[in-house]
Amino acid sequence: GLTSQLRRAAVSIPANIAEGTLRSSDADFARFLHIALGSAGEVDYYLLLARDLKFIDPDTHSILDASLQEVKRMLSALVTRVKHDAKPA
């Protein structure tokens, strides 16, 4: 079950970004980016749980966690940029 939940949450990140790009406004796009960030938070939790349950070793967790933190940083920066661009001049 954990594998399924982890995969679902991980796939949800780019899926929400892709769906957001098709929206008509920056505000809508930002909303989908926030949903993607929420999915990244889920992945974060599932990776911790997998490590704690010893489904993955600490070294593997560290590698995956570093990649996930970079994705979260990039998403946060994109949210900031989209919100900035959405403000009226």
N, CA, C and O atoms as a GROMACS GRO file, in nm:
protein
  356
    1GLY      N    1   0.080  -0.120   0.000
    1GLY     CA    2   0.000   0.000   0.000
    1GLY      C    3   0.085   0.127   0.000
    1GLY      O    4   0.051   0.224  -0.067
    2LEU      N    5   0.194   0.125   0.074
    2LEU     CA    6   0.279   0.244   0.082
    2LEU      C    7   0.340   0.275  -0.055
    2LEU      O    8   0.349   0.392  -0.094
    3THR      N    9   0.381   0.172  -0.126
    3THR     CA   10   0.438   0.192  -0.260
    3THR      C   11   0.338   0.260  -0.351
    3THR      O   12   0.373   0.353  -0.424
    4SER      N   13   0.216   0.215  -0.346
    4SER     CA   14   0.110   0.272  -0.429
    4SER      C   15   0.086   0.419  -0.394
    4SER      O   16   0.074   0.504  -0.483
    5GLN      N   17   0.078   0.449  -0.265
    5GLN     CA   18   0.055   0.587  -0.221
    5GLN      C   19   0.171   0.678  -0.261
    5GLN      O   20   0.151   0.792  -0.304
    6LEU      N   21   0.292   0.627  -0.246
    6LEU     CA   22   0.411   0.705  -0.283
    6LEU      C   23   0.413   0.734  -0.432
    6LEU      O   24   0.441   0.847  -0.472
    7ARG      N   25   0.384   0.636  -0.511
    7ARG     CA   26   0.380   0.656  -0.657
    7ARG      C   27   0.272   0.755  -0.696
    7ARG      O   28   0.296   0.843  -0.779
    8ARG      N   29   0.153   0.741  -0.636
    8ARG     CA   30   0.042   0.830  -0.667
    8ARG      C   31   0.079   0.975  -0.635
    8ARG      O   32   0.056   1.066  -0.715
    9ALA      N   33   0.138   0.997  -0.517
    9ALA     CA   34   0.176   1.132  -0.478
    9ALA      C   35   0.287   1.187  -0.567
    9ALA      O   36   0.284   1.305  -0.604
   10ALA      N   37   0.384   1.103  -0.601
   10ALA     CA   38   0.495   1.148  -0.685
   10ALA      C   39   0.447   1.184  -0.825
   10ALA      O   40   0.492   1.284  -0.882
   11VAL      N   41   0.357   1.105  -0.881
   11VAL     CA   42   0.304   1.133  -1.015
   11VAL      C   43   0.217   1.258  -1.014
   11VAL      O   44   0.207   1.328  -1.114
   12SER      N   45   0.154   1.284  -0.902
   12SER     CA   46   0.066   1.400  -0.889
   12SER      C   47   0.142   1.532  -0.901
   12SER      O   48   0.084   1.632  -0.944
   13ILE      N   49   0.269   1.535  -0.865
   13ILE     CA   50   0.346   1.659  -0.871
   13ILE      C   51   0.352   1.713  -1.014
   13ILE      O   52   0.302   1.823  -1.039
   14PRO      N   53   0.412   1.640  -1.109
   14PRO     CA   54   0.417   1.695  -1.246
   14PRO      C   55   0.280   1.703  -1.312
   14PRO      O   56   0.257   1.788  -1.398
   15ALA      N   57   0.187   1.614  -1.272
   15ALA     CA   58   0.054   1.618  -1.332
   15ALA      C   59  -0.016   1.750  -1.297
   15ALA      O   60  -0.082   1.809  -1.383
   16ASN      N   61  -0.002   1.796  -1.174
   16ASN     CA   62  -0.064   1.923  -1.135
   16ASN      C   63   0.006   2.042  -1.200
   16ASN      O   64  -0.060   2.140  -1.235
   17ILE      N   65   0.135   2.033  -1.217
   17ILE     CA   66   0.206   2.141  -1.289
   17ILE      C   67   0.155   2.148  -1.432
   17ILE      O   68   0.125   2.256  -1.483
   18ALA      N   69   0.146   2.032  -1.497
   18ALA     CA   70   0.098   2.029  -1.636
   18ALA      C   71  -0.044   2.082  -1.646
   18ALA      O   72  -0.075   2.160  -1.736
   19GLU      N   73  -0.131   2.040  -1.556
   19GLU     CA   74  -0.269   2.086  -1.560
   19GLU      C   75  -0.276   2.237  -1.536
   19GLU      O   76  -0.356   2.306  -1.599
   20GLY      N   77  -0.194   2.287  -1.446
   20GLY     CA   78  -0.192   2.430  -1.416
   20GLY      C   79  -0.150   2.516  -1.533
   20GLY      O   80  -0.196   2.629  -1.548
   21THR      N   81  -0.062   2.462  -1.617
   21THR     CA   82  -0.016   2.541  -1.732
   21THR      C   83  -0.128   2.566  -1.832
   21THR      O   84  -0.121   2.659  -1.912
   22LEU      N   85  -0.231   2.483  -1.828
   22LEU     CA   86  -0.343   2.497  -1.922
   22LEU      C   87  -0.450   2.593  -1.870
   22LEU      O   88  -0.548   2.619  -1.940
   23ARG      N   89  -0.433   2.643  -1.751
   23ARG     CA   90  -0.532   2.733  -1.693
   23ARG      C   91  -0.518   2.872  -1.752
   23ARG      O   92  -0.414   2.909  -1.805
   24SER      N   93  -0.626   2.948  -1.740
   24SER     CA   94  -0.632   3.077  -1.808
   24SER      C   95  -0.568   3.192  -1.732
   24SER      O   96  -0.550   3.300  -1.789
   25SER      N   97  -0.533   3.171  -1.606
   25SER     CA   98  -0.475   3.284  -1.531
   25SER      C   99  -0.357   3.237  -1.447
   25SER      O  100  -0.342   3.118  -1.416
   26ASP      N  101  -0.273   3.333  -1.412
   26ASP     CA  102  -0.160   3.302  -1.324
   26ASP      C  103  -0.208   3.257  -1.187
   26ASP      O  104  -0.145   3.173  -1.124
   27ALA      N  105  -0.320   3.312  -1.140
   27ALA     CA  106  -0.373   3.272  -1.010
   27ALA      C  107  -0.412   3.124  -1.011
   27ALA      O  108  -0.385   3.052  -0.916
   28ASP      N  109  -0.476   3.080  -1.118
   28ASP     CA  110  -0.511   2.938  -1.130
   28ASP      C  111  -0.386   2.852  -1.137
   28ASP      O  112  -0.379   2.746  -1.074
   29PHE      N  113  -0.288   2.896  -1.214
   29PHE     CA  114  -0.163   2.823  -1.225
   29PHE      C  115  -0.098   2.810  -1.087
   29PHE      O  116  -0.051   2.703  -1.050
   30ALA      N  117  -0.094   2.920  -1.012
   30ALA     CA  118  -0.035   2.918  -0.877
   30ALA      C  119  -0.109   2.820  -0.786
   30ALA      O  120  -0.047   2.753  -0.704
   31ARG      N  121  -0.241   2.812  -0.801
   31ARG     CA  122  -0.320   2.719  -0.720
   31ARG      C  123  -0.277   2.574  -0.747
   31ARG      O  124  -0.263   2.494  -0.655
   32PHE      N  125  -0.255   2.541  -0.874
   32PHE     CA  126  -0.212   2.406  -0.908
   32PHE      C  127  -0.067   2.381  -0.862
   32PHE      O  128  -0.032   2.268  -0.828
   33LEU      N  129   0.014   2.484  -0.862
   33LEU     CA  130   0.150   2.469  -0.809
   33LEU      C  131   0.146   2.440  -0.660
   33LEU      O  132   0.226   2.361  -0.609
   34HIS      N  133   0.053   2.504  -0.589
   34HIS     CA  134   0.038   2.475  -0.445
   34HIS      C  135  -0.009   2.332  -0.422
   34HIS      O  136   0.034   2.267  -0.327
   35ILE      N  137  -0.096   2.284  -0.508
   35ILE     CA  138  -0.139   2.144  -0.498
   35ILE      C  139  -0.020   2.051  -0.522
   35ILE      O  140  -0.005   1.951  -0.453
   36ALA      N  141   0.064   2.086  -0.619
   36ALA     CA  142   0.185   2.007  -0.646
   36ALA      C  143   0.277   2.007  -0.524
   36ALA      O  144   0.337   1.904  -0.490
   37LEU      N  145   0.288   2.122  -0.458
   37LEU     CA  146   0.369   2.130  -0.336
   37LEU      C  147   0.311   2.041  -0.227
   37LEU      O  148   0.385   1.978  -0.151
   38GLY      N  149   0.179   2.036  -0.218
   38GLY     CA  150   0.116   1.947  -0.122
   38GLY      C  151   0.148   1.802  -0.150
   38GLY      O  152   0.173   1.723  -0.058
   39SER      N  153   0.148   1.766  -0.276
   39SER     CA  154   0.184   1.630  -0.315
   39SER      C  155   0.330   1.601  -0.280
   39SER      O  156   0.364   1.490  -0.239
   40ALA      N  157   0.415   1.700  -0.297
   40ALA     CA  158   0.556   1.684  -0.260
   40ALA      C  159   0.569   1.661  -0.109
   40ALA      O  160   0.653   1.583  -0.065
   41GLY      N  161   0.486   1.729  -0.032
   41GLY     CA  162   0.485   1.707   0.112
   41GLY      C  163   0.443   1.564   0.146
   41GLY      O  164   0.497   1.503   0.238
   42GLU      N  165   0.346   1.512   0.072
   42GLU     CA  166   0.306   1.372   0.090
   42GLU      C  167   0.422   1.278   0.060
   42GLU      O  168   0.448   1.185   0.136
   43VAL      N  169   0.492   1.302  -0.050
   43VAL     CA  170   0.606   1.219  -0.086
   43VAL      C  171   0.710   1.224   0.025
   43VAL      O  172   0.768   1.122   0.062
   44ASP      N  173   0.732   1.343   0.079
   44ASP     CA  174   0.826   1.362   0.189
   44ASP      C  175   0.790   1.268   0.305
   44ASP      O  176   0.875   1.197   0.358
   45TYR      N  177   0.664   1.271   0.344
   45TYR     CA  178   0.618   1.187   0.454
   45TYR      C  179   0.634   1.039   0.421
   45TYR      O  180   0.684   0.962   0.504
   46TYR      N  181   0.592   0.998   0.303
   46TYR     CA  182   0.600   0.857   0.266
   46TYR      C  183   0.744   0.806   0.264
   46TYR      O  184   0.771   0.692   0.299
   47LEU      N  185   0.836   0.893   0.222
   47LEU     CA  186   0.977   0.853   0.224
   47LEU      C  187   1.027   0.836   0.367
   47LEU      O  188   1.101   0.742   0.397
   48LEU      N  189   0.986   0.926   0.456
   48LEU     CA  190   1.024   0.912   0.598
   48LEU      C  191   0.966   0.783   0.656
   48LEU      O  192   1.034   0.710   0.728
   49LEU      N  193   0.841   0.756   0.624
   49LEU     CA  194   0.776   0.636   0.674
   49LEU      C  195   0.846   0.511   0.620
   49LEU      O  196   0.870   0.416   0.695
   50ALA      N  197   0.879   0.512   0.492
   50ALA     CA  198   0.948   0.398   0.432
   50ALA      C  199   1.083   0.374   0.500
   50ALA      O  200   1.123   0.260   0.523
   51ARG      N  201   1.152   0.484   0.532
   51ARG     CA  202   1.281   0.471   0.602
   51ARG      C  203   1.259   0.416   0.743
   51ARG      O  204   1.329   0.324   0.786
   52ASP      N  205   1.161   0.474   0.815
   52ASP     CA  206   1.136   0.430   0.952
   52ASP      C  207   1.092   0.285   0.961
   52ASP      O  208   1.123   0.215   1.057
   53LEU      N  209   1.018   0.240   0.860
   53LEU     CA  210   0.975   0.100   0.856
   53LEU      C  211   1.081   0.008   0.796
   53LEU      O  212   1.061  -0.113   0.783
   54LYS      N  213   1.196   0.068   0.762
   54LYS     CA  214   1.310  -0.005   0.706
   54LYS      C  215   1.280  -0.068   0.570
   54LYS      O  216   1.335  -0.172   0.535
   55PHE      N  217   1.190  -0.003   0.493
   55PHE     CA  218   1.164  -0.045   0.356
   55PHE      C  219   1.273   0.008   0.264
   55PHE      O  220   1.302  -0.051   0.160
   56ILE      N  221   1.333   0.121   0.303
   56ILE     CA  222   1.450   0.175   0.232
   56ILE      C  223   1.557   0.206   0.336
   56ILE      O  224   1.526   0.238   0.451
   57ASP      N  225   1.682   0.197   0.295
   57ASP     CA  226   1.791   0.224   0.389
   57ASP      C  227   1.814   0.375   0.400
   57ASP      O  228   1.772   0.450   0.313
   58PRO      N  229   1.880   0.418   0.507
   58PRO     CA  230   1.901   0.561   0.529
   58PRO      C  231   1.975   0.631   0.415
   58PRO      O  232   1.946   0.747   0.386
   59ASP      N  233   2.070   0.563   0.351
   59ASP     CA  234   2.143   0.625   0.240
   59ASP      C  235   2.051   0.651   0.121
   59ASP      O  236   2.057   0.758   0.060
   60THR      N  237   1.966   0.555   0.090
   60THR     CA  238   1.870   0.573  -0.020
   60THR      C  239   1.774   0.686   0.015
   60THR      O  240   1.742   0.769  -0.070
   61HIS      N  241   1.728   0.689   0.139
   61HIS     CA  242   1.639   0.797   0.182
   61HIS      C  243   1.706   0.932   0.164
   61HIS      O  244   1.644   1.026   0.114
   62SER      N  245   1.832   0.944   0.202
   62SER     CA  246   1.904   1.071   0.191
   62SER      C  247   1.912   1.118   0.046
   62SER      O  248   1.893   1.237   0.017
   63ILE      N  249   1.939   1.026  -0.045
   63ILE     CA  250   1.948   1.061  -0.187
   63ILE      C  251   1.812   1.107  -0.239
   63ILE      O  252   1.802   1.210  -0.306
   64LEU      N  253   1.708   1.030  -0.209
   64LEU     CA  254   1.574   1.066  -0.255
   64LEU      C  255   1.526   1.196  -0.190
   64LEU      O  256   1.464   1.279  -0.256
   65ASP      N  257   1.556   1.213  -0.062
   65ASP     CA  258   1.514   1.334   0.008
   65ASP      C  259   1.583   1.458  -0.050
   65ASP      O  260   1.519   1.562  -0.065
   66ALA      N  261   1.709   1.448  -0.083
   66ALA     CA  262   1.780   1.562  -0.142
   66ALA      C  263   1.716   1.602  -0.275
   66ALA      O  264   1.699   1.721  -0.303
   67SER      N  265   1.681   1.504  -0.355
   67SER     CA  266   1.616   1.534  -0.483
   67SER      C  267   1.478   1.598  -0.460
   67SER      O  268   1.442   1.694  -0.528
   68LEU      N  269   1.404   1.545  -0.365
   68LEU     CA  270   1.271   1.598  -0.337
   68LEU      C  271   1.280   1.741  -0.283
   68LEU      O  272   1.198   1.825  -0.320
   69GLN      N  273   1.377   1.769  -0.198
   69GLN     CA  274   1.390   1.904  -0.144
   69GLN      C  275   1.422   2.004  -0.257
   69GLN      O  276   1.376   2.118  -0.255
   70GLU      N  277   1.500   1.961  -0.354
   70GLU     CA  278   1.530   2.047  -0.469
   70GLU      C  279   1.403   2.073  -0.551
   70GLU      O  280   1.380   2.186  -0.594
   71VAL      N  281   1.323   1.972  -0.571
   71VAL     CA  282   1.196   1.990  -0.642
   71VAL      C  283   1.107   2.089  -0.566
   71VAL      O  284   1.046   2.176  -0.627
   72LYS      N  285   1.101   2.075  -0.434
   72LYS     CA  286   1.019   2.166  -0.354
   72LYS      C  287   1.071   2.309  -0.361
   72LYS      O  288   0.992   2.404  -0.366
   73ARG      N  289   1.202   2.326  -0.362
   73ARG     CA  290   1.260   2.461  -0.375
   73ARG      C  291   1.224   2.522  -0.511
   73ARG      O  292   1.187   2.640  -0.520
   74MET      N  293   1.236   2.441  -0.616
   74MET     CA  294   1.203   2.492  -0.750
   74MET      C  295   1.055   2.527  -0.760
   74MET      O  296   1.020   2.629  -0.819
   75LEU      N  297   0.969   2.444  -0.704
   75LEU     CA  298   0.826   2.473  -0.706
   75LEU      C  299   0.794   2.601  -0.629
   75LEU      O  300   0.715   2.683  -0.675
   76SER      N  301   0.855   2.617  -0.514
   76SER     CA  302   0.832   2.738  -0.433
   76SER      C  303   0.878   2.863  -0.508
   76SER      O  304   0.810   2.966  -0.506
   77ALA      N  305   0.991   2.854  -0.574
   77ALA     CA  306   1.040   2.967  -0.653
   77ALA      C  307   0.946   2.998  -0.768
   77ALA      O  308   0.921   3.115  -0.800
   78LEU      N  309   0.892   2.894  -0.831
   78LEU     CA  310   0.798   2.915  -0.941
   78LEU      C  311   0.669   2.978  -0.890
   78LEU      O  312   0.614   3.067  -0.956
   79VAL      N  313   0.620   2.934  -0.776
   79VAL     CA  314   0.500   2.996  -0.716
   79VAL      C  315   0.525   3.145  -0.693
   79VAL      O  316   0.442   3.228  -0.727
   80THR      N  317   0.639   3.177  -0.636
   80THR     CA  318   0.672   3.317  -0.609
   80THR      C  319   0.675   3.397  -0.739
   80THR      O  320   0.622   3.508  -0.745
   81ARG      N  321   0.736   3.341  -0.841
   81ARG     CA  322   0.746   3.409  -0.970
   81ARG      C  323   0.608   3.429  -1.033
   81ARG      O  324   0.577   3.538  -1.082
   82VAL      N  325   0.525   3.326  -1.032
   82VAL     CA  326   0.393   3.335  -1.093
   82VAL      C  327   0.307   3.435  -1.018
   82VAL      O  328   0.235   3.514  -1.080
   83LYS      N  329   0.314   3.435  -0.885
   83LYS     CA  330   0.237   3.532  -0.807
   83LYS      C  331   0.285   3.673  -0.834
   83LYS      O  332   0.205   3.766  -0.842
   84HIS      N  333   0.416   3.690  -0.849
   84HIS     CA  334   0.472   3.824  -0.879
   84HIS      C  335   0.424   3.872  -1.015
   84HIS      O  336   0.385   3.987  -1.030
   85ASP      N  337   0.426   3.782  -1.113
   85ASP     CA  338   0.384   3.817  -1.248
   85ASP      C  339   0.234   3.844  -1.255
   85ASP      O  340   0.188   3.916  -1.343
   86ALA      N  341   0.157   3.785  -1.163
   86ALA     CA  342   0.012   3.801  -1.164
   86ALA      C  343  -0.033   3.935  -1.109
   86ALA      O  344  -0.146   3.977  -1.132
   87LYS      N  345   0.055   4.003  -1.035
   87LYS     CA  346   0.018   4.131  -0.976
   87LYS      C  347   0.002   4.236  -1.084
   87LYS      O  348   0.080   4.242  -1.178
   88PRO      N  349  -0.100   4.320  -1.070
   88PRO     CA  350  -0.118   4.428  -1.169
   88PRO      C  351  -0.002   4.527  -1.161
   88PRO      O  352   0.049   4.557  -1.053
   89ALA      N  353   0.036   4.577  -1.276
   89ALA     CA  354   0.150   4.671  -1.283
   89ALA      C  355   0.113   4.808  -1.237
   89ALA      O  356   0.197   4.898  -1.238
   0.00000   0.00000   0.00000
